[in-house]
């Protein structure tokens, strides 16, 4: 690590102009949350492996900013050469730089790895101190990373219409209508999940996210895909031609953006006109592929999503001809069509069955290996001395078994994020990621938190359950029940159209606040349809950004309050919800009211619940949910698993 910092500082000193500091973001060229091995530059320089964070290297300091999910993890992973900066508590990155770096300082960053809005925000802050953001011509981390993994060359996969639910032509038609509405002549699409959704393609370039490294440019009458052409089979090439999509090399997006800026971007003469693409004048009418003739419109802007588009591409455009606005694809993708909705529900049923199989298996193992009282009985383990001839259970070996159960299910394609399998104090690390060499052994006398999910062709899943296989303390029960009450309160909410997740976040926290408890993360995020497990543009959170987009019918959102006691335990409960019509008795203001439908199915552990602090309505909801859970999952379980689930979902007496 010291050698890496020294090598970077040497490059900073020899750079023209010399750099006083270098910013190393977590993101790739597409501002992705999860990135490929080659793009884990911040991990490489700092040693911190969390999904969110940003590193700053000056000539005499190295600092890393991350959010509340990762405070404990970062503190453990950072060496003494690094200082942890806690977002929300310590000064923000740009403020710190303005206050601590010299006047006229040159601050370097790879412009491909930061978004337009981040770069512009920093530039405004730096200008007050005559400091300057310097886009580097090459990535300095890549220069010193001797064993940097190669770029992925995995095949692009066409996502069948039976799972996508909408054709490329329909999606392009809607997008072009938005362009006309905003007086734009083109849009540059950089978010990997938006490219995948728009063109109905998937890939395996990024672990846990079924996306392919690609850009897209859509104009009023043409559509381009920028991707390593080696990734396209003959079938994929035929698919692109059939859908009127011109395929260019991944790196061509840079020069093509320059051409786009001067309105000179046209399909290369080397490319054949894709089948089905109508190039004849159509007198103002659209073509079969959603083209819009430009004669009747004055469209001169290029649409760029400020939060997703990299600064490097923006710099190639004429600033006064750019529409800086959130991509319309974010909301379109979030509003699930009927096929996607059905797929998500089916995927969550199969996934719930896998989780139940896992919990039943884990219950038996904890009793056999550790003498635990188990999932149902409430007593301390009989013996801490495990039988020598039985293989011990670790956080990793247990989560591997969960993956095995999921892999047996139809349409399984992998996990949707690294499983957070955490026992005892590790559960207090909100986004803990166990490693086989260093992870903890399971302990029947400590809380076990498991946050996991999978990718299926028909949907993406994300579920958290917290269990105890011994005798939980009264305090642990109180904390679990407070989290459960918040989980139920949010999941049962009814609210008027136009309500955002910022307004609803308090519902999940109020039962915790009653005891002086809280948590440092948001309460809910959207879920992709065989896409990213974290999907916007909506969210349920205390963060102001949750005010940007109201919840709408056919959106998905998670319901995941928690509580974390440093050094002791973590508790989180998570279901995926669908937003639907509320069917209220009255309709004040003619707004229309909304509510949620749970599509996640797995039991809540009764012995962790302090029934005395539940109200009758909460008990009734639990009993109803458990009854449905047992009924829905039964066809996927064998007799012993069904017996276990029947016991786990037995009614709670009021």
VOGU-3710 file (C-alpha; in Angstrom, 3 decimals, decimal comma):
1> xxxxxxxxxx> 0,000/0,000/0,000  2,844/2,380/0,843  4,504/1,602/-2,496  1,238/2,317/-4,318  0,830/5,702/-2,627  4,466/6,593/-3,326  4,112/5,635/-6,999  0,933/7,688/-7,348  2,530/10,714/-5,692  5,443/10,467/-8,106
11> xxxxxxxxxx> 3,034/10,513/-11,067  1,126/13,413/-9,488  4,354/15,425/-9,176  5,355/14,793/-12,797  1,890/15,461/-14,182  1,295/18,586/-16,241  0,188/20,549/-14,350  1,588/19,031/-11,124  -1,251/17,711/-8,976  -1,636/18,652/-5,329
21> xxxxxxxxxx> -4,176/15,856/-4,875  -5,688/12,924/-6,739  -9,290/11,737/-6,346  -9,949/8,008/-6,813  -13,705/7,285/-7,056  -15,364/3,892/-6,613  -17,238/4,103/-9,892  -16,431/2,893/-13,407  -17,033/4,741/-16,702  -20,786/4,217/-16,198
31> xxxxxxxxxx> -21,063/5,398/-12,571  -21,979/1,857/-11,478  -22,455/0,829/-7,852  -20,973/-2,619/-8,473  -17,975/-2,661/-10,820  -15,846/-5,297/-12,550  -12,524/-6,429/-11,078  -10,613/-4,183/-13,485  -12,476/-1,102/-12,267  -11,929/-1,588/-8,528
41> xxxxxxxxxx> -9,331/1,170/-8,434  -10,355/2,610/-5,086  -10,180/-0,879/-3,545  -6,679/-1,306/-4,971  -5,257/1,940/-3,605  -6,958/1,907/-0,181  -7,649/-1,716/0,747  -11,285/-0,836/1,525  -13,660/-3,167/-0,342  -17,089/-1,642/0,348
51> xxxxxxxxxx> -19,283/-0,685/-2,610  -19,432/3,020/-1,711  -16,590/5,401/-0,977  -14,100/7,798/-2,473  -10,376/8,158/-1,873  -8,265/11,320/-1,834  -4,491/11,230/-2,023  -2,485/14,384/-1,406  1,270/14,692/-1,154  1,202/13,952/2,572
61> xxxxxxxxxx> -2,210/12,480/3,392  -4,552/9,703/2,251  -8,210/9,904/3,194  -11,252/7,770/2,467  -14,875/8,900/2,677  -17,694/6,370/3,053  -21,247/6,279/4,390  -22,762/4,863/7,577  -23,159/1,357/6,161  -19,386/0,986/6,066
71> xxxxxxxxxx> -17,969/2,897/9,044  -17,006/-0,256/10,947  -15,756/-2,131/7,875  -13,604/0,768/6,706  -12,127/1,234/10,177  -11,065/-2,420/10,105  -9,716/-2,483/6,542  -7,848/0,813/6,256  -4,156/0,804/7,156  -2,581/3,402/9,414
81> xxxxxxxxxx> -1,595/5,376/6,314  -5,272/6,161/5,723  -7,721/8,343/7,609  -11,420/7,434/7,628  -13,805/10,303/6,908  -17,391/9,558/7,933  -19,964/10,980/5,515  -22,587/12,974/7,365  -20,260/13,531/10,315  -16,945/14,768/8,900
91> xxxxxxxxxx> -16,565/17,568/6,315  -17,567/16,507/2,799  -14,797/15,717/0,304  -15,047/18,961/-1,669  -15,304/21,090/1,486  -12,271/19,361/2,997  -10,233/19,930/-0,171  -11,210/23,596/-0,374  -10,262/24,133/3,263  -7,108/21,997/3,481
101> xxxxxxxxxx> -5,394/22,109/0,102  -3,367/25,158/-1,015  -4,916/28,056/-2,842  -4,562/27,466/-6,614  -4,279/23,712/-5,951  -4,639/21,393/-8,947  -6,838/18,400/-8,069  -6,724/15,515/-10,523  -9,433/12,986/-11,380  -10,162/10,625/-14,252
111> xxxxxxxxxx> -13,147/12,367/-15,917  -14,533/9,008/-17,061  -15,058/7,939/-13,443  -17,104/10,879/-12,127  -20,539/12,125/-13,073  -21,323/15,534/-14,515  -23,103/16,775/-11,409  -20,275/15,651/-9,106  -17,670/17,410/-11,267  -19,702/20,612/-11,484
121> xxxxxxxxxx> -20,327/20,632/-7,739  -16,612/20,273/-7,053  -15,700/22,963/-9,576  -18,019/25,444/-7,852  -16,527/24,663/-4,440  -12,934/24,846/-5,684  -13,484/28,125/-7,521  -13,996/29,908/-4,209  -10,346/29,152/-3,374  -9,023/29,488/-6,950
131> xxxxxxxxxx> -8,485/25,727/-6,925  -8,924/23,759/-10,133  -10,318/20,349/-11,012  -7,942/18,789/-13,551  -9,343/15,997/-15,768  -6,401/13,646/-16,311  -5,747/12,319/-19,799  -5,106/8,847/-18,387  -6,041/7,066/-15,186  -3,040/7,327/-12,870
141> xxxxxxxxxx> -4,125/4,313/-10,804  -4,027/2,166/-13,954  -0,444/3,367/-14,493  0,745/1,900/-11,168  -1,554/-1,161/-11,020  0,843/-3,799/-12,319  -1,512/-6,783/-12,106  -4,724/-5,014/-13,079  -7,262/-7,584/-14,316  -8,018/-7,479/-18,044
151> xxxxxxxxxx> -11,238/-6,041/-19,456  -14,141/-8,485/-19,499  -15,002/-10,087/-22,846  -18,085/-12,063/-21,836  -20,833/-12,546/-24,427  -23,767/-10,181/-24,742  -27,034/-12,030/-24,103  -30,363/-11,171/-25,721  -33,088/-10,963/-23,043  -36,182/-12,706/-24,464
161> xxxxxxxxxx> -39,432/-10,793/-24,855  -41,154/-13,420/-22,686  -39,212/-11,965/-19,744  -38,717/-8,349/-20,881  -42,396/-7,753/-21,622  -41,807/-4,854/-24,014  -40,075/-4,686/-27,382  -37,081/-2,499/-28,198  -39,198/-0,702/-30,789  -41,777/0,271/-28,145
171> xxxxxxxxxx> -39,096/1,513/-25,777  -37,338/3,535/-28,487  -40,646/5,056/-29,552  -41,337/6,249/-25,994  -37,786/7,571/-25,594  -37,960/9,519/-28,855  -41,279/11,033/-27,820  -39,519/12,278/-24,674  -36,705/13,732/-26,782  -39,188/15,701/-28,881
181> xxxxxxxxxx> -41,002/16,850/-25,745  -37,743/18,222/-24,333  -36,585/19,711/-27,674  -33,663/17,293/-27,786  -32,245/15,595/-30,873  -30,326/12,855/-29,107  -29,533/11,241/-25,784  -26,295/9,707/-24,531  -27,087/6,714/-22,303  -24,286/5,637/-20,006
191> xxxxxxxxxx> -25,891/3,718/-17,103  -25,340/0,010/-17,752  -28,768/-1,068/-16,542  -30,469/1,554/-18,743  -28,597/0,348/-21,841  -29,510/-3,246/-20,946  -33,172/-2,383/-20,331  -33,589/-0,233/-23,447  -32,116/-2,783/-25,872  -33,334/-5,905/-23,991
201> xxxxxxxxxx> -29,841/-7,297/-23,537  -27,974/-8,674/-20,553  -24,414/-9,760/-19,803  -21,972/-10,955/-17,153  -19,344/-8,220/-17,236  -20,061/-7,152/-13,642  -20,441/-9,598/-10,774  -24,003/-9,747/-9,381  -25,407/-7,355/-12,023  -26,430/-8,944/-15,364
211> xxxxxxxxxx> -25,143/-6,103/-17,526  -22,686/-5,665/-20,376  -20,161/-2,827/-20,578  -21,748/-0,601/-23,195  -22,882/2,920/-24,039  -25,824/3,919/-26,212  -26,655/6,991/-28,261  -30,231/7,392/-29,469  -31,191/10,112/-31,924  -34,583/10,866/-33,426
221> xxxxxxxxxx> -33,951/8,356/-36,196  -30,970/6,165/-35,286  -29,831/4,031/-32,364  -26,234/3,083/-31,570  -24,715/0,529/-29,205  -21,061/0,919/-28,192  -19,677/-2,421/-27,074  -16,673/-4,672/-27,610  -17,821/-6,380/-30,820  -16,154/-9,613/-29,741
231> xxxxxxxxxx> -19,023/-9,987/-27,271  -21,639/-10,335/-30,005  -22,452/-13,720/-31,507  -23,904/-13,971/-35,008  -27,326/-14,307/-33,390  -26,769/-11,147/-31,331  -25,635/-9,261/-34,424  -28,776/-10,374/-36,245  -30,868/-9,229/-33,289  -29,269/-5,777/-33,430
241> xxxxxxxxxx> -29,951/-5,452/-37,155  -33,545/-6,564/-36,715  -34,041/-3,853/-34,103  -32,371/-1,068/-36,071  -29,400/-0,778/-33,710  -25,998/0,124/-35,175  -23,153/-1,562/-33,295  -19,901/0,364/-32,828  -16,774/-0,450/-30,831  -16,890/0,506/-27,163
251> xxxxxxxxxx> -14,175/3,154/-27,482  -15,890/4,812/-30,463  -18,332/6,521/-28,102  -15,696/9,195/-27,477  -15,215/10,250/-31,114  -18,896/9,726/-31,906  -19,868/12,112/-29,099  -17,723/14,763/-30,796  -19,543/14,055/-34,067  -22,879/14,179/-32,263
261> xxxxxxxxxx> -22,043/17,603/-30,847  -21,602/18,979/-34,373  -24,649/17,079/-35,666  -22,483/14,897/-37,912  -23,125/11,515/-36,310  -24,506/9,101/-38,884  -24,163/5,348/-39,317  -20,762/4,524/-40,751  -20,698/3,869/-44,473  -19,143/0,544/-43,528
271> xxxxxxxxxx> -22,303/-0,429/-41,673  -25,190/-1,862/-43,580  -28,598/-0,405/-42,890  -30,190/-2,695/-40,277  -33,161/-4,667/-41,495  -36,411/-2,955/-40,627  -34,861/0,522/-40,341  -36,788/2,878/-42,598  -34,480/5,560/-43,993  -36,961/7,050/-46,410
281> xxxxxxxxxx> -38,766/10,317/-45,725  -42,045/9,587/-43,978  -43,685/13,043/-44,026  -43,529/13,608/-40,282  -44,747/10,111/-39,372  -42,859/7,674/-37,178  -41,356/4,475/-38,587  -41,775/0,974/-37,290  -38,744/1,438/-35,032  -39,985/4,554/-33,313
291> xxxxxxxxxx> -38,132/7,017/-35,538  -39,410/10,561/-35,584  -38,880/12,729/-38,633  -37,383/16,087/-37,705  -38,980/18,378/-40,284  -41,716/19,569/-37,944  -39,501/20,024/-34,896  -36,696/22,248/-33,781  -34,667/19,837/-31,661  -31,170/21,002/-30,929
301> xxxxxxxxxx> -30,300/19,701/-27,451  -28,389/16,613/-26,414  -29,848/14,973/-23,316  -27,376/13,956/-20,627  -28,239/12,480/-17,221  -26,100/14,512/-14,814  -25,944/11,729/-12,238  -25,057/8,935/-14,650  -23,136/10,471/-17,554  -19,381/10,624/-17,095
311> xxxxxxxxxx> -17,742/14,060/-17,139  -15,437/12,970/-19,982  -18,267/12,687/-22,504  -19,927/15,886/-21,303  -16,681/17,789/-21,936  -16,934/16,847/-25,626  -20,321/18,579/-25,989  -21,276/22,236/-26,383  -22,422/23,157/-22,885  -25,142/25,515/-24,122
321> xxxxxxxxxx> -26,641/22,729/-26,235  -26,909/20,143/-23,453  -30,079/19,218/-21,571  -28,944/18,283/-18,060  -31,797/16,221/-16,691  -32,410/12,797/-15,172  -32,729/10,090/-17,788  -36,354/9,265/-18,674  -35,292/5,623/-18,782  -34,809/5,539/-14,992
331> xxxxxxxxxx> -38,524/5,989/-14,310  -39,626/3,917/-17,306  -37,470/1,032/-16,044  -38,796/1,405/-12,495  -42,442/1,127/-13,617  -42,683/-2,620/-14,141  -44,824/-3,887/-16,994  -47,273/-6,787/-16,373  -44,813/-9,408/-17,637  -42,033/-8,093/-15,390
341> xxxxxxxxxx> -44,441/-7,913/-12,452  -45,532/-11,513/-12,880  -41,908/-12,596/-13,236  -40,852/-10,768/-10,090  -43,632/-12,395/-8,062  -42,743/-15,854/-9,350  -39,019/-15,317/-8,747  -39,703/-14,253/-5,160  -41,781/-17,375/-4,529  -38,993/-19,674/-5,695
351> xxxxxxxxxx> -36,467/-17,559/-3,790  -38,569/-17,711/-0,632  -38,634/-21,484/-0,913  -34,834/-21,525/-1,089  -34,589/-19,315/2,022  -36,984/-21,598/3,943  -35,007/-24,670/2,872  -31,872/-22,928/4,099  -33,348/-21,941/7,468  -34,669/-25,472/8,043
361> xxxxxxxxxx> -31,281/-26,945/7,111  -29,427/-24,438/9,276  -31,722/-25,199/12,214  -30,824/-28,898/12,023  -27,114/-28,175/11,651  -27,012/-25,824/14,636  -28,663/-28,443/16,813  -26,537/-31,353/15,595  -23,154/-29,603/15,551  -23,448/-27,127/18,407
371> xxxxxxxxxx> -26,143/-28,548/20,671  -28,285/-25,486/20,054  -31,888/-25,393/21,193  -32,725/-24,453/17,610  -35,048/-22,141/15,724  -38,108/-22,838/17,887  -36,993/-23,723/21,425  -35,646/-21,009/23,689  -32,720/-22,257/25,734  -28,968/-21,823/25,880
381> xxxxxxxxxx> -26,939/-24,336/23,898  -26,148/-27,530/25,763  -22,488/-27,484/24,811  -20,151/-25,013/23,162  -17,860/-27,933/22,277  -18,860/-29,036/18,817  -18,483/-32,679/17,866  -15,070/-33,209/16,338  -16,299/-35,412/13,502  -18,786/-32,811/12,287
391> xxxxxxxxxx> -17,686/-30,015/10,005  -17,980/-26,603/11,607  -20,222/-23,959/10,104  -18,853/-20,575/9,149  -20,505/-17,466/7,770  -19,182/-18,408/4,331  -19,920/-22,145/4,348  -23,460/-21,406/5,523  -24,045/-18,812/2,801  -22,623/-21,233/0,221
401> xxxxxxxxxx> -25,370/-23,678/1,226  -27,984/-20,951/0,721  -26,619/-20,340/-2,772  -26,844/-24,085/-3,421  -30,557/-24,058/-2,576  -31,116/-21,070/-4,857  -29,133/-22,613/-7,699  -31,584/-25,517/-7,800  -34,440/-23,157/-8,692  -35,718/-22,487/-12,212
411> xxxxxxxxxx> -34,175/-19,540/-14,100  -31,379/-19,029/-11,507  -28,473/-17,021/-12,931  -26,422/-16,122/-9,840  -26,521/-13,935/-6,753  -27,680/-10,313/-6,882  -25,027/-9,105/-4,406  -22,458/-10,684/-2,050  -24,411/-12,453/0,691  -24,236/-10,638/4,038
421> xxxxxxxxxx> -23,956/-13,701/6,273  -23,034/-12,291/9,664  -22,978/-13,625/13,205  -22,775/-11,616/16,427  -20,721/-8,433/16,203  -20,219/-8,860/12,450  -23,932/-8,204/12,040  -23,324/-4,648/13,255  -21,257/-4,041/10,097  -24,205/-3,087/7,916
431> xxxxxxxxxx> -22,768/-4,267/4,583  -20,450/-6,919/6,016  -18,884/-9,217/3,432  -17,388/-12,382/4,947  -14,188/-13,870/3,545  -13,496/-17,594/3,784  -10,109/-17,093/5,455  -11,204/-14,641/8,131  -14,957/-15,101/8,653  -16,499/-16,110/11,961
441> xxxxxxxxxx> -17,844/-19,489/12,976  -21,568/-19,624/13,621  -22,489/-19,357/17,305  -25,803/-20,679/18,656  -25,794/-18,050/21,386  -25,499/-15,046/19,072  -27,830/-13,392/16,592  -27,360/-14,381/12,945  -28,263/-11,831/10,221  -28,515/-12,981/6,606
451> xxxxxxxxxx> -29,166/-10,439/3,829  -29,124/-12,130/0,434  -30,611/-12,148/-3,029  -30,468/-13,764/-6,418  -30,749/-13,086/-10,114  -33,355/-15,082/-12,011  -34,282/-14,613/-15,663  -37,702/-13,415/-14,537  -36,679/-11,200/-11,616  -34,179/-10,001/-9,029
461> xxxxxxxxxx> -34,585/-10,715/-5,300  -33,365/-9,214/-2,020  -34,395/-10,530/1,398  -33,116/-10,220/4,961  -33,990/-12,380/7,940  -32,461/-12,279/11,415  -32,541/-15,379/13,630  -31,235/-16,797/16,905  -30,645/-20,517/17,533  -30,178/-20,215/21,287
471> xxxxxxxxxx> -31,759/-18,024/23,947  -32,035/-14,352/22,930  -31,771/-11,731/25,658  -34,731/-9,509/26,547  -32,827/-6,570/25,014  -32,316/-8,454/21,742  -36,042/-9,284/21,678  -36,984/-5,662/22,278  -34,708/-4,489/19,470  -35,938/-7,167/17,042
481> xxxxxxxxxx> -39,569/-6,397/17,808  -39,036/-2,643/17,360  -37,512/-3,345/13,934  -40,410/-5,676/13,110  -42,966/-3,048/14,137  -41,309/-0,504/11,843  -41,216/-3,078/9,036  -44,943/-3,800/9,442  -45,844/-0,113/9,781  -44,185/0,830/6,490
491> xxxxxxxxxx> -45,414/-2,249/4,643  -49,029/-1,525/5,637  -48,930/2,205/4,858  -51,612/3,921/2,791  -50,682/7,244/1,286  -51,911/9,688/-1,382  -50,562/9,781/-4,917  -47,574/12,106/-5,092  -46,062/10,899/-1,802  -42,310/10,292/-1,880
501> xxxxxxxxxx> -40,114/7,951/0,094  -38,747/10,780/2,224  -42,220/11,262/3,729  -42,674/7,524/4,431  -39,241/6,798/5,919  -40,339/7,939/9,385  -42,932/5,135/9,567  -40,190/2,513/9,791  -38,167/4,482/12,358  -40,868/5,624/14,809
511> xxxxxxxxxx> -41,078/2,307/16,733  -37,273/2,374/17,097  -37,220/6,020/18,172  -39,583/5,120/21,019  -36,663/3,225/22,567  -33,970/5,692/21,528  -32,819/3,438/18,662  -32,175/4,163/14,962  -30,132/3,055/11,941  -27,728/4,813/9,572
521> xxxxxxxxxx> -29,025/3,569/6,228  -32,026/4,235/4,039  -35,149/2,125/4,434  -35,929/1,108/0,876  -34,664/0,953/-2,708  -36,120/-0,203/-6,001  -35,367/-3,657/-7,407  -34,560/-4,445/-11,033  -36,220/-6,992/-13,285  -33,248/-9,308/-13,800
531> xxxxxxxxxx> -31,103/-6,193/-13,450  -29,461/-4,241/-10,627  -30,546/-5,117/-7,107  -30,423/-1,408/-6,207  -32,554/0,561/-8,625  -33,859/4,132/-8,670  -34,962/6,748/-9,251  -37,188/6,396/-6,165  -36,151/5,383/-2,672  -37,405/5,407/0,909
541> xxxxxxxxxx> -34,873/7,304/2,974  -34,115/10,209/5,296  -31,803/11,551/2,599  -33,143/14,607/0,736  -32,712/12,823/-2,609  -35,655/10,612/-1,623  -37,883/13,647/-2,234  -37,097/13,720/-5,965  -39,485/11,054/-7,254  -42,874/10,058/-5,781
551> xxxxxxxxxx> -43,834/6,417/-5,398  -46,073/5,204/-8,221  -48,168/2,158/-9,065  -46,064/-0,802/-10,339  -42,835/0,339/-8,708  -40,907/-2,097/-6,517  -39,296/-0,983/-3,269  -37,719/-2,744/-0,308  -38,848/-2,376/3,299  -35,732/-2,908/5,426
561> xxxxxxxxxx> -35,402/-1,153/8,784  -32,705/-2,350/11,157  -30,772/-1,798/14,359  -27,039/-2,311/14,909  -25,192/-2,405/18,225  -21,475/-1,996/17,615  -19,458/-4,945/18,838  -22,554/-6,984/19,686  -25,164/-7,699/17,018  -27,144/-6,489/14,033
571> xxxxxxxxxx> -30,832/-6,859/13,210  -32,504/-6,209/9,857  -35,743/-7,414/8,272  -36,356/-6,937/4,571  -39,146/-7,688/2,128  -39,668/-6,478/-1,425  -42,927/-4,565/-1,914  -44,924/-3,571/-4,986  -46,750/-0,242/-5,039  -50,427/-0,692/-5,926
581> xxxxxxxxxx> -53,767/1,123/-5,734  -54,891/1,626/-2,133  -58,653/1,069/-2,544  -59,467/3,372/0,368  -63,059/3,932/1,505  -62,779/7,650/0,750  -60,701/9,676/-1,696  -59,928/13,084/-0,217  -58,913/15,637/-2,826  -59,494/13,092/-5,609
591> xxxxxxxxxx> -55,802/12,265/-5,365  -56,117/8,517/-5,336  -54,386/6,520/-2,614  -51,656/3,898/-2,781  -50,455/1,026/-0,634  -47,997/-1,877/-0,805  -48,164/-5,581/-1,605  -45,528/-7,906/-0,134  -43,991/-10,317/-2,654  -41,259/-11,769/-0,367
601> xxxxxxxxxx> -42,146/-14,974/1,453  -40,213/-16,269/4,479  -41,166/-16,463/8,176  -40,193/-14,066/10,944  -38,745/-15,888/13,953  -41,372/-15,992/16,692  -38,980/-16,495/19,595  -37,273/-13,170/18,819  -40,616/-11,360/19,059  -41,775/-9,773/22,299
611> xxxxxxxxxx> -45,486/-10,222/21,672  -46,346/-7,973/24,628  -45,284/-4,868/22,671  -47,220/-5,769/19,532  -50,717/-4,379/19,033  -53,549/-6,684/17,875  -53,385/-5,351/14,299  -49,688/-6,257/14,077  -50,321/-9,759/15,395  -53,148/-10,201/12,906
621> xxxxxxxxxx> -50,903/-9,063/10,056  -48,154/-11,500/11,101  -50,603/-14,390/11,273  -52,090/-13,544/7,886  -48,642/-13,166/6,311  -47,430/-16,451/7,801  -50,562/-18,259/6,618  -49,988/-17,038/3,039  -46,303/-17,879/3,326  -47,068/-21,493/4,213
631> xxxxxxxxxx> -49,671/-21,819/1,475  -47,582/-20,205/-1,307  -44,312/-22,042/-0,605  -45,743/-25,519/0,059  -45,463/-26,780/-3,550  -41,704/-26,128/-3,539  -40,835/-27,983/-0,305  -40,436/-31,621/0,677  -42,372/-33,078/3,600  -39,797/-32,324/6,333
641> xxxxxxxxxx> -39,285/-28,760/5,064  -43,047/-28,253/4,963  -43,363/-29,479/8,539  -40,660/-27,031/9,572  -42,428/-24,163/7,798  -45,766/-25,154/9,318  -44,208/-24,829/12,759  -42,450/-21,557/11,830  -45,708/-20,006/10,622  -48,019/-21,249/13,385
651> xxxx> -50,386/-18,490/14,573  -49,261/-16,188/17,355  -51,786/-15,894/20,169  -52,846/-12,311/20,874
//
